Amino acid sequence: MNMNKLCILRDKILTDADNSNFYGYDPYDIKGDGLWSKIIYKKYISAPFLLLEHRFPIETRKILHVKKEIYSNSIALFLMGYLHKKNCKIETAEKLRSLLLNCKSKKSNNMAWGYPFDWYSNIKIPKDTPNITSTSLSTLALIEYQKKYCEEVSPVFDSVKKFYINELNNLEKNSYFFSYTPLDSRKVYNVNAMAANVFSGMYLITKEKENEYIAKELIEKIFENQLETGLWNYGKKEKLIDNYHTGFTIQFTKKALKDLKIHKYDKNIKLAIETYKKKFFDWEKGVPWFDLRKKSRSDIVSCAVGIWLFSDEKKFLYADKILKWTLENMMFENLYFYKEKYWHKKEKNWFRNNYNKLLSNNQRKIRFIRWGQAWMYFALSTYITNKDI
């Protein structure tokens, strides 16, 4: 890999985001639109409309008046990625930190973050509802900023802790395992791995034993639910096992274990990484598959997480293959990243066969700032840092 070209690309991604004031579209913004959401969640009439959005993503959003928004997830990833850079400027880091603090959820009494659109899990989640993913990524970014630039402990972390404990639903008696939002009771493993890393990181800063205790409880519950293969289902009820959520669980749990100097789960992590490597990639080409059921789709977040995980493990043979394939197949205009790539696999069902064929012939040419740009900026930043050590 030409490191100079990668550094230039990394910096161009951040400059482009900065030029738009970090506003952009998102794969799921249109699904929260009132009219559109009534259509796409109807099982038998959604396909033509999904194909329309897939073929004309920008035009469809303009017709439906879907606005570009600023996303805390993307700001957090840009901040964490930027702090990896050698000779990073405090002015740029402070700008990103201020943006992150300013886009906190107005629906929480504490420091917490959400999405600027309605979205759906088992129920409809109104926009700006604080959630565990956005809050965890944002807090992890603030922890990195705190460690690099601050001497006094920011009051932000105490407020974040109150959000987890007082606003999210605790799904375990006499222990801890948090819901995705204050409105649901879903047990999701990868987001609790993020939460474990948040509490372990806050413990390093605050030295508060409660933070250490909560982190350890979350870690224990995550490994209690690890499958014999070393992987995890998405959640207690959702049995899907996919690429990047598995990568999240591995990486954030691994970071929490490192923070707390816990080694009793080293074999568990090693097994998880080996199975992840074996099951989710075509190593002849470096293709990351999204899930284990149908190897017919690659997602840009899967690419980013694979690059991050294997470079973090110093397994550059694998990180390099994923990165090479990603730059050759998932990038357009030498700067932007497609959300996903489909491969057409012939199916007996005529409708499904032709639907998948149409998807595989078109990639959405649209700049998704949270999904593609921010995650690839973070992946490139961590890759460059790990390669340079």
Phi, psi and omega in degrees: 000134176281103187295326180296317179294322178294321178296320178296316179297313178305313182292325179295323179298315180293318179299317179298317179296318179297321180297335178261014183057027177068021174268149178185178176272169181219148179303333187254001180296321183289333181286344176271350179296138187305305182293312183299317183295329179292335181273308192287344178264010171266118193306316191263353181240004186282328189305311180300323181287324176294322177294322178299313179294324180294321183279324183231067188295319181286314181298319180298318180294323179293319179298320182271005177059037174280121185268152171290142183229169174258137187241127180299324179302315182291319178298318179298316180292320176297318180294313179298318179295318181295323180292345174284340187288139174293141178057037176292147184267134181297331180296317179291318179297318180293324177299315179294319179298317181295318176301318181296315180295325183285340181258024175298158179293134175276355181264005178242144175281351182240183176283111180203161186225154180218193179260145181274031176208157172292146176213170189233136166237249170282336181225168176283130178250112182297152181302148180072005172294125181296141180226164187288328180292305181299318181293320181293312180299318180296317181292320178298322177295318179293327176296316179296320177296315180302313183295328184274325191238343191248147175258315178277142182287127180291141176291351179304320188291325176293323179292320177300316180301320179296325177298311180300312187282321188260338184250319174288156177275129175272119189264008180233131174284137178059024178202203179221135169195118194264150174285167181289318178223173175292350186262353185230178178224038181278135174266103183243128190282315186296326181285333175283335170294319175300315181298321177301318179292325176298311183290325176292321178293319178293327178297318179299329182274313189268336185063019178281125184298329180298321177297318178297317182297314181296318178301316180295321178296318179295316179301315181300317181293324178297316181284335173297333183255010175287136180282166180299332179289344185102350181265182177228143166295163178300318181206181181299320181260328181275112187270005177295137173242115182236174189294295192285332175291325173297316178300319176302311182301316180297307188293315183286325175293318180300319179293321178295318178299319179294317179303319186265001180056045178260129184241356186290346179254015182302318180293325178296316180294318179299317178296318180300316181294319180296316180291319176303314180296319184286322191268331193255006185222146168262101188282348175296323182247338184091022183277126173270124177273144182290313180222174186275344187281310181230112179275071184225008181211138172241141182241142184297329177291325175298320177299310184298315182292322177298316178298313180299310186295311186285329175289326176297326178276000184062027176260074189285342174303318181278316179300319181296320180294317179295316182297315180300313181296320181297313182293330181275334188239342187243007182244142174228152182056026176057022183208323188257160185237132173295150176292318187203165175228133179253147170247132180280124174239124186299133179235156182293321180292120186299314183296311182296322180299314182285328176298313179293328179295318178296320178297318184291338181273353183222131171250138182293115180270083183209143182272105176264107190291322181282314190283309184264306189294311184292316182294322179286329174298313179297317180297315179296320180297314180291323178298311182297318179296313182292325180288332185275346182287000000 
